Amino acid sequence: MPVALAYLGVVLIWSTTPLGIRYSVDSLDFVQAAALRMWLSLALCVVLLKLMGIRFPLHRFAWFSYGAGALGVLGAMLCTYWAARYIPSGLMAVLWGLSPVFVMLFSTWMFAERAFNVTKLLSLSLAIMGLALVFSGQLDIAFAMVLGLAVLLVGVSLHAYSSVLIQKVQSQDVLEVHPLAQTTGALLLAAPGYGLAWLFMSGPIPDSVSAKSMWAVLYLATMGSVVGFMAYFYLLKKLGAAPVSLTTLITPVLALMLGAFIEGERLPIETWLGALVIMAALFVYNLQSLKKLLPRVRAALPRF
């Protein structure tokens, strides 16, 4: 697969995921939409493991890693789907774009050798300012949206903590867990949790499920959870973490544009200002990645 095509695919998938989540809860409740997506994703991952001949490790460290992943697959996704009922898709993407900042905080806490520097402190300060502006823009609209923002931030935090915990667990193990096996294991452990959530927090599937919800669940299960994941790790292998991390600068902008033009989402001026400040925080956070990428770009440009 061409690297440029894979990169474009990841950007488009991540940009459309928030809108897909909002569509999926059009006629399904948040538990049903999330559970159906994850169960379908699990089935697809099992099939791919068999077709690709990828080993599924069953040793102790692998199960610890799967459990760490399940925390994000279950907790973070349920929070996101619950919040999707109240938050515009573009704003969801902006807050999810803060994942690297939360990863930085948890990494500093869990890996003692990683200390803050000026760049990290500046990006964190800008992120806090941007969040304050985003929340201030919603105070006059509805309490439900403010609560939705808070729950979504909990979800983003759980996702970041899950990512760092996976890294910490896998750093103790000499046997590498393939990304597809990691995803399968996390989905496998999260699947019963979705069953319990459905039992206690949901009910029967509605008699009439809209085409919007149905196609959104199928899209998220295939493209969002499987294809996007495989393309992402393909890029990590081919390009390294620095260029791939720049997707966090692109996807929130595209998601905001998609929300505005497709769904007619309108946000208060404070929210737009907050989103801009958060984008500035992400830009500062990715300065090192940009510095590493610039020589590659210059080398690829034609010389006259």
C-alpha positions, 0 to 999 in steps of 0.5 A, a space after each residue: 500500500 502506498 504510504 501517502 494513500 495510507 496517511 490520507 486514509 487515516 486522516 479521513 477516517 479519524 476526521 469522520 469518526 466523530 460524525 459517525 458516532 453522532 450518526 450511530 446514536 440517531 436511533 440507537 442509544 449510546 450503549 447499543 451503538 457502542 456495543 454493536 460496533 465493538 462486537 462487530 469489530 471483534 468478529 472482524 479482528 478474529 477473522 483477520 487474525 486467522 487469514 493473516 496467520 498472526 499469533 494471538 499470545 496467551 501469556 501473562 503479560 499479553 493478558 495484562 496488555 489486553 486488559 489495559 487496552 480494554 480500559 480504553 475500548 470500554 470506558 473511553 468509548 462509552 463516555 464518548 458515545 454518551 457525550 455524542 448525544 449532546 456535543 457537536 462532532 467537530 468539538 468532539 474531534 477537537 477534545 479527542 485531539 488533546 489525547 497526546 497532552 493527556 498521554 504526556 501527563 500520564 507518561 510523566 506520572 508513570 515513567 519517572 524519567 520523563 520530566 516536563 520541559 518548556 515546550 510541554 508546559 507551554 502546550 499544557 497551559 494552552 490546552 487548559 486555556 482552550 478548554 476553559 474557553 470551550 466550556 465558557 462558550 457552552 455555559 449559556 446554552 445548556 447544562 447537558 452540553 457542559 456535562 457532555 464535555 466533562 464526560 468526554 474529557 473523562 473518556 479522553 483521559 481513560 484512552 490516554 491512560 490506557 495507551 500509557 498503561 499498554 506501553 508500560 506493560 509491554 515494556 516489561 515483556 520481551 515478546 512483542 504483541 502484534 497490534 492486531 492481536 492487541 486490538 483483538 484481545 482488548 475487544 475480547 475482554 471489553 465484550 462482556 463489559 458491553 454485555 453488562 452495560 446493555 443489560 443494566 443501562 439499555 434495552 431492546 433494539 428499537 423496532 425501527 433502526 434508521 439507515 443513518 445509525 445502521 450504516 454508521 455502526 458498520 462504517 465505524 466497525 470496519 473502517 474506524 476500528 479495523 482498517 484505520 487501526 491497521 493503516 495507523 500501525 502501518 504508518 508507524 512502521 514506515 514513517 515513525 511516530 513523529 510524522 504520524 503524530 501530526 494527524 492530531 493537527 489535521 483531523 480536528 480541523 477537518 472534523 470541524 469543517 465536516 460538522 459545519 458543512 454536512 450537519 450545519 453545526 454552529 458553535 459560539 465564538 468562545 468555542 471557536 476561540 477555545 478550539 483555536 487555542 487547543 490547536 495552538 497547544 497541539 502545534 506546540 506539542 508537535 514542534 519536535 515532530 515538525 522539526 524532524 519532518 521538515 528535512 524530509 519534506 525539503 529533501 522530497 521537494 524538486 530542485 530547480 
